[in-house]
Amino acid sequence: MSHLLKYKAAVEKPFFKEMVGSEPIQDYRGTYRQFRITARASLVEKGAGRTVHLKRPAQLVLENSHHEGGAPSLVHTISHDSSAQNLPDLVFKAEDEEKVKAEKRARDYADVFESETVTHIAQIMEDVLAYRAAYRAFRMGEAKGAHGELSEVAQRMTREHIRVLPIAQEKQVQVRRQSSFVWKGRRQEFEKKQRQRAEQEQKLAEELAGLDLEGAEEDFTLTGLDEAEKEAAGIPVGISIKTEGWNPTDLHVHFGAGKLGMGLLLPALQAARSPFCIIEPGFPMWNDLMAPLPVQEEGRKYRVLTMAVNGEALSRLIVVPPGGAVPSSFIEAMLKRKRPARKLEEGSIVYDGVFILYPPGGEDGEGGTALRQAVAYATSFSTSVGPAMPAVAGLLIKLKKQQREKEGPSEAGSLPPALPTLYGCENDHNGVEKMKEQLGGVIDVVDVMVDRICSNRTVEPAEGVDFRHEVTAEPYTGAIVVLTPRVEDFVPSYLPGLGGENLLLPPVDTAAQYLANRKIMIVNGMHTTLAFSTLCSKIPPHPEGGGLATPVEDLPLLSPMEAQSPWKEDLWAWAAARCLMVIAAHPPEVIKTAHGFSDDGEVVQELLRFARTTLERFSSVKDTTGRVLSGGVTTRWQGRLNTCLDFLSKMPIGVIPLGKRILRAAGVNEGHMRRAVRRLVDDSKRFTDFANKKIPLSHPAEALPPATPGIHKESSPVHKAAAHLAAASILRARAGSRAKTSVGAGG
């Protein structure tokens, strides 16, 4: 017990405490702190033996910084303001025509590595992680590190930053677990109502057996039945059954038959085993499918489009051209609210779903019957249309308005029906946000992270009058991650008509943030690491030393699976370092919640498994340094390479949750990892705008949003809470590290 007391005393009162508390040091730290607080204002402030000036917004230089010990001059980055510091893109030095070609190649990869959906979340996580590392260094006695008082930095933090602090993430998980007891009771009530609904639907199916389904083709919303017929069929009159939790979808409609839509989402649509439609504008590439059937095919109403990915046929879809109607057999499946175990049949055609082509204008007079039917009956949608999102949203608003006008107002006192849910499976986060505003009050919009490289597609004739749609994609099956919280105050939301192991529905939004940020830190981060490794290996250093080395755009990336020692070991060391960054940003309890794990060992293995899979992906797809670094060589070096070195320099492995266990499981020596990271960062710096500048750039914790003018730092409860939460997160990590050290626990 005595040795624990001694350890505690040594931690609480280190040997250098008296020296740090001396008057010269306190004077220096006080002046330095005041300088940091006022640095953004007009800067010329003089302290004992120091002259301060600001060369440009991105650089803060302290010259002649000396005390009696002769400390060297301090040069440090204070800000990374993209509006003030437009770092050049040193990859593309080509003419406009070649730039267009390069941009097209980037689009061929569906931009899965640069999705705005996840970069927004990742930037917030990086800001908080960098600040925590800097603040910890400051608390451990370094004169620099916090970049100002905690309250001053907290003033610039938003609610988004506060929500991703580790202590806030753990609180979300705790609240979720506490509410699970209530949820179980609500779930039982939900299942009871589902059984009642199934009984009503069975009665409805029996009544519909004698109805003319041909008439239902033109209008299968059943608005043609009078109240007596509805009551006889078991349809509730003037009331909507409100259920708790996820509602299973009646019909899922997907907009967009492009490479990403069919390469990633089609397998998920097929795996859900629920009715689905795919809707696509009738562009010229579909002319053959929209052509009238030959005379010899009299009696056959539809063509069939076989949907295939990487040579494997997944679905057979009935093609409904403009002016056509949904098949009666499909309507029957809709009315039963479920898809039978066997395939659907329409005459001699066996099929899985419906492929609806509509005029690009979507005008009713041009034959939008099937489109109106599908949208009227669907309770869940998804999109993968890129820049066409506003057009799809406008079309949905128009069709839903027509549907409301046809059905008429609901009876007074009745509960409003739950809004359909649209899942925006897009790489443009801002576009999904705009679509959310556009469809407000009509359809709920959910943001989804999608991740799969789909490079090519073809539409070719198949047997007889049918066609085959083929998409070429990487072997990795991809990921579909819902980023909006699944349940908010137990308000119902319709499940997507998607399924499969790569569909992830995180139970809390902090788990969704982890999944998104894991992609940025490991997938995007290792892609950048691979690109700079390629540049360093293919382009020798300048013979005279120094100077800016111009990157080459079309260098093919090295293949991780074909790597030889020692580069192979260095690359894996980088992957382990990025796993440490993930676990430092997201507590193990959050990762357990996201994956349904119960043991820390599962967390360690999952992170390393994801890292290995990522390296395998890079080996299966041909790529170039130009595409990977198209966001700017300097920007990528500073934002994705140097951040890893800065993180390791400020966060000892012992304070990172499960840090030592990750390195042991990966078979990586800590010293080798640190050397590998520093070696590549130093070597690749010659390709950046900082090559001729003696500025050891570190990740700018000041990238947090600037303070709102006119708001005093003590005036907002959010700012006060930010300071306390950030301090609590760091102190909790330190306390956990001490506890593990005291009992001899590793990592």
C-alpha positions in Angstrom: 0.0 0.0 0.0 2.9 2.3 0.8 4.2 2.2 -2.7 0.8 3.3 -4.0 0.8 6.2 -1.7 4.3 7.1 -2.8 3.2 6.9 -6.5 0.2 9.1 -5.7 2.4 11.6 -4.0 4.8 11.6 -6.9 2.0 12.2 -9.4 0.3 14.9 -7.4 3.6 16.7 -6.5 6.3 16.0 -9.1 9.9 16.9 -8.4 9.8 19.9 -10.6 6.7 21.5 -9.0 8.8 23.9 -6.9 10.8 25.0 -10.0 7.6 25.5 -12.0 6.2 27.6 -9.2 9.1 29.9 -9.1 8.5 33.6 -9.8 10.4 33.8 -13.2 8.5 30.7 -14.6 5.2 32.0 -13.3 5.8 35.4 -14.8 6.7 33.8 -18.1 3.6 31.5 -18.1 1.3 34.3 -17.1 2.7 36.6 -19.9 2.5 33.7 -22.4 -1.1 32.9 -21.5 -2.1 36.5 -21.8 -0.3 36.6 -25.2 -2.3 33.6 -26.4 -5.6 35.1 -25.3 -4.9 38.4 -27.2 -3.0 36.9 -30.1 -5.9 37.2 -32.6 -6.2 40.9 -32.0 -3.6 43.4 -33.1 -0.3 41.7 -32.2 2.6 43.5 -30.9 3.0 42.6 -27.3 6.2 42.7 -25.4 7.1 40.5 -22.5 10.3 40.0 -20.6 12.9 39.4 -23.3 10.3 38.6 -26.0 9.1 40.4 -29.1 5.9 39.1 -30.7 4.8 39.7 -34.3 2.4 38.0 -36.7 3.8 37.4 -40.2 0.5 36.0 -41.7 -2.6 34.5 -40.3 -1.2 31.0 -40.4 2.1 31.7 -38.6 2.9 33.0 -35.2 6.5 33.5 -34.5 8.1 34.2 -31.1 11.6 35.4 -31.6 14.5 35.7 -29.1 12.5 33.7 -26.5 15.0 33.3 -23.8 15.1 32.8 -20.0 18.1 32.0 -17.9 18.1 28.4 -19.1 18.6 29.6 -22.7 15.5 28.1 -24.2 15.5 28.1 -28.0 13.2 30.3 -30.1 9.6 29.0 -30.4 7.9 28.9 -33.7 4.4 27.6 -33.8 1.2 27.6 -35.9 -1.6 29.5 -34.4 -4.3 29.1 -37.0 -5.4 27.3 -40.1 -7.9 29.6 -41.6 -8.8 28.3 -45.0 -10.2 31.6 -46.1 -7.0 33.4 -45.3 -4.6 30.7 -46.3 -5.5 29.1 -49.6 -2.8 26.4 -49.8 -2.0 25.5 -53.4 -2.9 22.2 -55.0 0.6 21.2 -56.1 -0.6 18.0 -57.9 -2.6 19.5 -60.7 -0.5 21.7 -62.9 -2.2 20.7 -66.1 -4.4 22.5 -68.6 -8.2 22.9 -68.0 -9.1 20.0 -70.3 -6.8 17.6 -68.4 -8.3 18.8 -65.1 -11.7 18.0 -66.4 -10.5 14.5 -67.2 -8.9 14.1 -63.8 -12.2 15.2 -62.2 -14.1 12.7 -64.2 -11.7 9.9 -63.0 -12.4 11.1 -59.5 -16.2 10.8 -60.0 -15.7 7.3 -61.4 -14.6 6.3 -57.9 -17.9 7.8 -56.6 -15.8 10.0 -54.3 -16.2 7.5 -51.5 -13.0 8.5 -49.9 -13.8 12.2 -49.8 -17.5 12.1 -48.7 -18.6 15.4 -47.2 -21.0 13.4 -45.0 -18.1 12.1 -43.0 -15.5 14.8 -43.4 -17.7 17.2 -41.5 -17.9 14.9 -38.5 -14.2 14.0 -38.8 -13.2 17.7 -38.7 -15.0 18.2 -35.4 -13.4 15.1 -34.0 -10.0 16.2 -35.1 -10.5 19.6 -33.5 -11.5 18.1 -30.2 -8.8 15.4 -30.2 -6.1 17.9 -31.0 -7.2 20.3 -28.3 -7.4 17.5 -25.7 -3.8 16.4 -26.6 -2.6 20.0 -26.4 -4.4 20.7 -23.1 -3.0 17.5 -21.6 0.5 18.6 -22.5 -0.1 22.0 -20.9 -1.4 20.3 -17.7 1.7 18.2 -17.6 3.9 21.3 -17.4 4.6 22.4 -21.0 4.5 26.1 -21.5 2.8 25.6 -24.8 0.0 23.2 -25.7 -3.3 24.7 -24.6 -3.1 27.6 -27.0 -4.9 29.8 -24.5 -7.0 29.4 -21.4 -9.6 26.7 -21.5 -12.4 29.1 -21.1 -11.1 31.1 -24.1 -11.1 28.0 -26.3 -14.4 26.8 -24.9 -15.9 30.1 -26.1 -15.3 29.0 -29.7 -16.7 25.5 -29.2 -20.2 24.7 -30.5 -22.7 22.2 -29.3 -21.3 19.7 -31.9 -17.9 19.9 -30.3 -19.3 19.3 -26.8 -21.3 16.3 -27.9 -18.2 14.5 -29.2 -16.1 14.9 -26.0 -15.5 11.4 -24.6 -17.4 12.2 -21.4 -20.4 13.3 -23.5 -20.2 10.2 -25.7 -20.2 7.9 -22.7 -23.2 9.8 -21.3 -25.2 9.2 -24.4 -24.4 5.4 -24.1 -25.4 5.5 -20.4 -28.7 7.2 -21.2 -29.4 4.7 -24.0 -28.8 1.8 -21.6 -31.1 3.3 -19.0 -33.8 3.9 -21.5 -33.5 0.3 -22.8 -35.7 -0.9 -19.9 -38.4 1.5 -21.0 -37.8 0.6 -24.6 -38.5 -3.1 -23.9 -41.9 -2.3 -22.6 -42.6 0.0 -25.6 -41.3 -2.8 -27.9 -43.8 -5.3 -26.5 -46.6 -2.7 -27.1 -45.3 -2.2 -30.6 -45.3 -6.0 -31.4 -48.8 -6.3 -30.0 -50.0 -3.5 -32.4 -48.2 -5.2 -35.2 -50.1 -8.4 -34.6 -53.4 -6.5 -34.6 -52.3 -4.8 -37.9 -51.5 -8.2 -39.4 -55.0 -9.5 -38.5 -56.5 -6.4 -40.2 -54.4 -6.9 -43.3 -55.5 -10.5 -43.5 -59.1 -9.5 -43.5 -58.3 -6.9 -46.2 -56.6 -9.5 -48.4 -59.7 -11.7 -48.1 -62.0 -8.9 -49.1 -59.7 -7.9 -52.0 -59.8 -11.4 -53.4 -63.1 -10.6 -55.1 -62.1 -7.1 -56.3 -60.9 -6.2 -59.8 -57.2 -5.6 -59.5 -57.0 -4.2 -63.0 -58.8 -1.2 -61.7 -56.4 -1.0 -58.8 -53.5 -0.6 -61.3 -54.6 3.0 -62.0 -55.1 3.8 -58.3 -54.0 1.3 -55.7 -54.3 3.8 -52.7 -57.8 2.3 -52.2 -59.3 5.8 -52.1 -62.0 4.4 -54.4 -63.6 2.4 -51.7 -66.4 4.0 -49.7 -66.5 4.0 -45.9 -68.7 0.9 -45.7 -66.3 -1.1 -47.9 -63.3 0.0 -45.8 -65.0 -1.1 -42.6 -65.9 -4.4 -44.2 -62.3 -4.9 -45.3 -61.0 -4.1 -41.8 -59.5 -0.8 -42.7 -59.6 1.7 -39.8 -61.7 4.7 -40.7 -60.6 8.2 -39.7 -57.8 6.9 -37.5 -54.1 6.1 -37.8 -52.6 3.4 -35.7 -49.5 4.9 -34.0 -46.8 2.4 -33.2 -43.6 2.8 -31.2 -40.1 2.3 -32.6 -39.2 1.3 -36.1 -42.1 0.7 -38.5 -41.4 -1.8 -41.2 -41.7 -0.3 -44.6 -44.6 -1.2 -46.9 -42.7 -0.4 -50.0 -39.2 0.9 -50.5 -38.5 3.2 -53.6 -35.0 3.9 -54.6 -34.1 6.8 -56.9 -31.0 6.4 -59.1 -29.6 3.5 -61.1 -26.0 4.8 -61.3 -22.8 3.0 -60.4 -22.9 3.6 -56.6 -26.7 3.1 -56.4 -26.6 -0.3 -58.1 -23.1 -1.4 -56.9 -23.8 -0.8 -53.2 -27.5 -0.4 -52.7 -28.9 -3.0 -55.0 -27.4 -5.9 -53.0 -28.9 -4.3 -49.9 -32.3 -4.0 -51.5 -32.2 -7.6 -52.5 -31.1 -8.7 -49.0 -34.1 -6.9 -47.3 -36.6 -9.3 -48.9 -39.3 -6.6 -49.0 -41.0 -5.1 -52.1 -38.9 -2.4 -53.8 -39.0 -0.2 -56.9 -36.0 1.5 -58.6 -36.9 4.7 -60.4 -34.8 6.3 -63.1 -35.3 9.1 -65.6 -35.7 7.9 -69.1 -32.4 9.1 -70.4 -31.2 8.1 -73.9 -29.1 5.2 -72.5 -32.5 3.5 -71.7 -34.0 4.0 -75.1 -33.9 0.3 -76.0 -35.7 -0.6 -72.8 -38.4 2.0 -73.5 -39.0 0.8 -77.1 -42.3 -1.0 -77.8 -42.1 -4.8 -77.6 -41.9 -6.6 -81.0 -45.2 -8.0 -82.5 -44.0 -11.6 -82.0 -44.0 -11.0 -78.2 -47.7 -10.3 -78.2 -49.2 -11.3 -74.8 -46.1 -10.3 -73.0 -46.5 -6.9 -71.3 -43.0 -6.2 -69.9 -39.3 -6.5 -70.5 -37.0 -7.8 -67.8 -33.8 -6.1 -66.7 -31.3 -8.3 -64.9 -29.2 -6.4 -62.4 -25.7 -7.7 -61.8 -22.6 -6.7 -59.8 -19.2 -8.0 -60.6 -20.6 -10.7 -62.9 -23.2 -12.0 -60.4 -26.8 -11.6 -61.3 -28.7 -10.4 -58.2 -32.2 -9.2 -59.3 -34.7 -9.6 -62.1 -36.7 -6.4 -62.4 -39.8 -5.8 -64.6 -39.3 -2.7 -66.6 -42.2 -0.3 -66.6 -41.7 2.3 -69.4 -43.2 5.8 -69.3 -47.0 5.4 -69.7 -47.0 2.0 -68.2 -48.6 0.8 -64.9 -47.3 -1.3 -62.0 -48.0 -5.0 -62.6 -51.0 -6.4 -60.7 -48.9 -9.1 -59.1 -46.7 -6.4 -57.6 -49.8 -4.6 -56.3 -50.9 -7.8 -54.5 -47.6 -7.9 -52.7 -48.0 -4.3 -51.7 -51.5 -4.9 -50.3 -50.2 -7.9 -48.3 -47.4 -5.6 -46.9 -44.9 -8.4 -47.3 -42.8 -10.1 -49.9 -43.4 -13.9 -50.3 -40.5 -16.3 -49.8 -40.8 -17.2 -53.5 -40.2 -14.9 -56.4 -43.0 -12.7 -57.7 -44.7 -13.9 -60.9 -46.3 -11.9 -63.7 -47.5 -14.3 -66.3 -44.5 -16.3 -67.4 -42.1 -13.8 -65.8 -40.5 -14.5 -62.5 -39.1 -11.3 -60.9 -37.9 -9.5 -57.7 -39.0 -5.9 -58.1 -40.0 -3.1 -60.5 -37.7 -0.8 -62.6 -39.8 2.3 -63.4 -38.6 4.7 -66.1 -40.3 8.1 -66.2 -40.0 11.1 -68.5 -37.1 13.4 -67.2 -39.7 16.2 -66.8 -42.0 13.8 -64.9 -45.1 15.3 -66.4 -48.4 13.4 -65.9 -49.4 13.9 -69.5 -46.3 12.1 -70.6 -47.1 8.9 -68.7 -46.2 9.1 -65.0 -48.8 6.6 -63.8 -46.4 4.0 -62.4 -44.4 6.8 -60.8 -47.4 8.2 -59.0 -48.5 4.8 -57.8 -45.1 3.9 -56.4 -44.6 7.2 -54.6 -48.1 7.1 -53.2 -47.7 3.7 -51.6 -44.0 3.9 -50.5 -43.2 4.5 -46.9 -39.5 4.6 -47.3 -37.2 6.0 -50.0 -33.5 6.2 -50.8 -31.5 8.3 -53.2 -28.2 8.0 -54.9 -28.5 10.7 -57.5 -25.7 13.2 -56.7 -26.5 16.6 -58.1 -30.0 15.6 -59.1 -31.1 15.7 -55.4 -33.1 19.0 -55.8 -34.9 17.6 -58.8 -35.9 14.4 -57.0 -37.1 16.4 -54.0 -39.2 18.7 -56.2 -40.7 15.7 -57.9 -41.6 14.1 -54.6 -43.2 17.3 -53.3 -45.3 17.5 -56.4 -46.5 13.9 -56.3 -47.2 14.0 -52.6 -49.3 17.2 -53.1 -51.3 15.5 -55.8 -51.8 12.5 -53.5 -53.1 14.7 -50.6 -55.5 16.5 -53.0 -56.9 13.2 -54.2 -57.3 11.7 -50.8 -58.8 14.8 -49.3 -58.4 16.2 -45.8 -58.3 13.7 -42.9 -61.2 13.7 -40.4 -61.1 16.1 -37.4 -59.4 14.6 -34.4 -57.6 11.9 -36.2 -53.9 11.4 -35.6 -51.6 12.5 -38.5 -49.9 9.5 -40.2 -46.2 9.1 -39.8 -44.2 10.8 -42.5 -42.4 8.5 -45.0 -38.6 8.4 -44.5 -36.0 9.1 -47.1 -32.5 7.9 -46.7 -30.0 10.1 -48.5 -27.3 7.7 -49.6 -25.1 10.4 -51.0 -21.5 11.7 -50.7 -22.7 15.3 -50.6 -23.6 16.1 -47.0 -24.6 19.7 -47.8 -26.9 18.4 -50.6 -28.7 16.1 -48.2 -29.1 18.9 -45.7 -30.7 21.1 -48.4 -33.0 18.2 -49.4 -34.0 17.9 -45.8 -35.1 21.5 -45.8 -36.8 21.2 -49.1 -38.9 18.1 -48.0 -39.6 19.4 -44.5 -43.1 18.4 -43.4 -43.6 16.1 -46.4 -40.9 13.4 -46.0 -38.4 12.9 -43.2 -34.8 12.9 -44.5 -32.0 10.8 -42.9 -28.3 11.2 -43.8 -26.5 8.0 -44.7 -22.8 7.3 -45.1 -22.0 5.1 -48.1 -18.7 3.5 -48.9 -17.8 1.4 -51.9 -15.8 2.1 -55.1 -17.9 1.4 -58.2 -16.0 2.2 -61.3 -18.0 1.2 -64.3 -21.5 0.1 -65.6 -22.9 -1.2 -68.9 -26.4 -1.9 -70.2 -26.4 -4.7 -72.9 -29.0 -6.9 -74.6 -29.7 -10.2 -73.0 -31.9 -13.1 -74.1 -34.8 -12.2 -76.3 -36.2 -8.8 -75.5 -34.5 -8.5 -72.1 -31.4 -6.6 -71.0 -28.6 -6.9 -68.5 -27.3 -4.0 -66.3 -23.8 -4.7 -65.1 -21.8 -2.7 -62.4 -18.1 -3.3 -61.8 -17.2 -2.6 -58.1 -14.3 -3.4 -55.7 -14.4 -6.8 -53.9 -15.1 -5.0 -50.6 -18.9 -5.2 -50.2 -19.1 -1.7 -48.8 -20.8 0.0 -45.9 -24.2 1.7 -45.5 -24.3 3.6 -42.1 -27.4 5.6 -41.0 -26.0 8.7 -39.4 -29.2 10.1 -37.8 -30.2 8.9 -34.4 -32.5 5.9 -34.7 -35.0 6.9 -32.0 -35.8 10.4 -30.7 -38.4 10.4 -27.9 -39.8 7.1 -29.3 -41.2 8.9 -32.4 -41.8 6.2 -35.2 -39.5 6.2 -38.2 -39.8 3.8 -41.1 -37.1 1.3 -41.6 -35.3 1.4 -45.0 -36.1 -1.5 -47.4 -32.4 -2.4 -47.1 -30.7 -5.3 -45.5 -27.4 -7.3 -45.4 -24.4 -7.3 -43.1 -23.1 -4.0 -44.4 -26.2 -2.1 -43.3 -25.5 -0.5 -39.9 -28.2 1.2 -37.8 -26.3 2.7 -34.8 -28.5 2.9 -31.7 -27.2 6.3 -30.7 -25.8 9.2 -32.8 -22.4 9.0 -31.0 -22.0 5.5 -32.3 -22.8 6.7 -35.8 -20.2 9.4 -35.4 -17.6 6.8 -34.5 -18.4 4.8 -37.6 -18.1 7.8 -39.8 -14.9 9.1 -38.1 -13.3 5.6 -38.3 -13.6 5.8 -42.1 -11.9 9.2 -42.2 -9.1 8.4 -39.8 -8.3 4.9 -41.2 -9.6 4.7 -44.8 -8.9 8.3 -45.9 -5.9 8.6 -43.6 -4.2 5.4 -44.8 -5.0 6.4 -48.4 -3.1 9.6 -47.9 -0.3 7.7 -46.2 0.0 5.4 -49.2 0.0 8.4 -51.6 2.9 10.1 -49.8 4.8 6.8 -49.4 4.5 6.4 -53.2 5.8 9.9 -53.9 8.7 9.4 -51.5 9.7 6.1 -53.0 9.4 7.2 -56.7 10.8 10.7 -56.5 14.3 11.0 -55.0 15.1 14.0 -52.8 16.6 17.1 -54.3 20.4 16.5 -54.8 21.3 19.8 -53.1 18.8 19.3 -50.2 15.8 21.4 -49.4 13.7 23.0 -52.1 10.2 22.1 -53.2 9.8 18.8 -54.9 6.9 18.8 -57.4 4.6 15.8 -57.1 3.7 13.8 -60.1 0.0 13.4 -60.8 -0.2 10.0 -62.5 2.0 7.9 -60.3 0.2 4.6 -59.6 -0.1 3.9 -55.9 2.0 1.2 -54.4 0.1 -1.9 -53.5 0.1 -2.7 -49.7 -0.3 -6.4 -50.4 2.7 -6.5 -52.6 4.8 -4.5 -50.2 8.3 -5.6 -49.2 10.2 -5.1 -45.9 10.8 -2.6 -44.3 8.1 -0.5 -46.0 5.5 -3.2 -45.3 6.2 -3.0 -41.5 6.2 0.8 -41.6 2.8 0.8 -43.4 1.2 -1.5 -40.8 2.8 0.7 -38.0 0.9 3.6 -39.5 -2.3 1.7 -39.5 -1.8 0.8 -35.8 -1.2 4.5 -35.1 -4.5 5.5 -36.8 -6.3 2.8 -34.7 -4.9 4.6 -31.6 -6.3 7.9 -32.9 -9.8 6.3 -33.3 -9.8 4.8 -29.8 -8.6 8.1 -28.3 -11.4 10.0 -29.9 -14.2 7.4 -29.1 -14.3 5.6 -25.7 -14.4 1.8 -25.9 -18.0 1.8 -24.5 -19.1 3.7 -27.6 -17.4 1.3 -29.9 -19.0 -1.6 -28.0 -22.4 -0.1 -28.4 -21.9 0.5 -32.2 -20.9 -3.1 -32.8 -22.9 -4.9 -30.1 -19.7 -6.0 -28.3 -19.3 -6.8 -24.6 -15.6 -7.2 -24.3 -12.6 -4.9 -24.8 -10.8 -7.5 -26.7 -13.5 -7.4 -29.4 -13.0 -3.7 -29.7 -9.2 -4.2 -30.3 -9.8 -6.9 -32.9 -12.4 -4.9 -34.7 -10.2 -1.9 -35.2 -7.3 -4.0 -36.5 -9.6 -6.0 -38.7 -11.0 -2.8 -40.3 -7.4 -1.5 -40.8 -6.4 -4.8 -42.6 -9.5 -4.7 -44.7 -8.7 -1.1 -45.7 -5.2 -2.1 -46.9 -6.7 -5.0 -48.9 -9.1 -2.6 -50.6 -6.2 -0.4 -51.7 -4.5 -3.4 -53.3 -7.6 -4.4 -55.2 -8.2 -1.0 -56.9 -5.8 0.9 -59.2 -5.4 4.5 -58.1 -3.0 7.4 -58.5 -1.3 10.0 -56.3 -3.1 12.7 -58.3 -6.6 11.5 -57.4 -5.8 10.8 -53.7 -4.2 14.1 -53.2 -6.5 16.1 -55.4 -7.6 18.2 -52.4 -4.2 19.7 -52.3 -0.8 18.2 -51.4 -0.1 20.7 -48.6 -3.6 20.4 -47.2 -3.5 16.6 -47.1 0.0 16.5 -45.6 -1.0 19.0 -42.9 -4.5 17.6 -42.2 -4.0 13.9 -42.5 -0.3 13.1 -42.2 1.2 15.6 -39.8 -1.8 15.3 -37.4 -0.8 11.7 -36.7 2.7 12.7 -35.7 1.4 15.5 -33.6 -1.0 13.2 -31.9 1.7 10.6 -31.0 4.0 13.4 -29.7 1.4 14.7 -27.2 -0.5 11.5 -26.2 1.5 8.8 -24.4 0.3 5.3 -25.2 -0.4 4.7 -21.5 -3.2 7.3 -21.4 -4.9 6.1 -24.6 -7.7 3.6 -23.8 -6.6 0.1 -24.8 -3.5 1.7 -26.5 -1.0 -0.9 -25.3 -3.4 -3.8 -26.1 -3.8 -2.5 -29.7 -0.1 -2.4 -30.3 0.4 -5.9 -28.7 -2.4 -7.4 -30.8 -1.0 -5.7 -34.0 2.5 -6.9 -33.2 3.8 -3.4 -33.5 6.6 -2.0 -31.3 5.8 1.5 -30.0 9.3 2.8 -30.8 9.2 1.5 -34.4 5.7 3.0 -34.8 6.9 6.5 -33.7 10.0 6.3 -35.9 8.0 5.1 -39.0 5.5 8.0 -38.6 8.1 10.6 -38.1 10.2 9.3 -41.0 7.4 9.6 -43.6 6.2 13.0 -42.3 9.7 14.4 -42.5 10.5 12.9 -45.8 7.2 14.0 -47.5 7.4 17.5 -46.2 9.5 18.4 -49.3 6.4 18.1 -51.5 4.5 20.7 -49.5 4.4 24.5 -49.3 6.3 24.3 -46.1 9.4 22.8 -47.7 11.5 26.0 -47.5 10.0 27.3 -44.3 11.4 26.3 -40.9 8.0 25.9 -39.4 7.4 22.7 -37.5 3.7 22.8 -38.2 1.5 20.9 -35.7 -2.2 20.3 -36.0 -4.0 23.6 -35.3 -6.3 23.2 -32.3 -7.4 26.7 -33.2 -9.4 25.3 -36.1 -12.4 25.4 -33.8 -15.0 28.0 -35.0 -14.1 31.6 -34.1 -15.9 33.2 -31.1 -19.2 35.0 -31.9 -18.6 38.7 -31.7 -20.3 40.5 -28.8 -20.7 37.3 -26.7 -18.8 37.4 -23.4 -17.2 34.1 -22.5 -19.0 34.0 -19.2 -22.4 34.8 -20.8 -23.3 31.4 -22.2 -24.0 28.2 -20.3 -22.8 26.3 -23.3 -19.3 27.9 -23.1 -19.1 27.2 -19.3 -20.2 23.6 -19.8 -17.6 23.2 -22.6 -14.8 24.1 -20.2 -15.9 21.7 -17.5 -16.6 18.9 -19.9 -13.3 19.2 -21.7 -11.4 19.2 -18.4 -13.4 16.3 -17.0 -12.7 14.2 -20.1 -8.9 14.7 -19.8 -8.8 14.2 -16.0 -10.9 11.1 -16.3 -8.5 9.7 -18.9 -5.6 10.5 -16.6 -7.3 8.9 -13.6 -8.1 5.8 -15.6 -4.5 5.6 -16.6 -3.3 5.8 -13.0 -5.7 3.2 -11.9 -4.5 0.8 -14.6 -0.9 1.5 -13.8 -1.4 0.9 -10.1 -2.8 -2.6 -10.6 -0.3 -3.5 -13.3 -2.9 -3.6 -16.1 -1.4 -3.3 -19.6 -2.9 -0.7 -22.0 
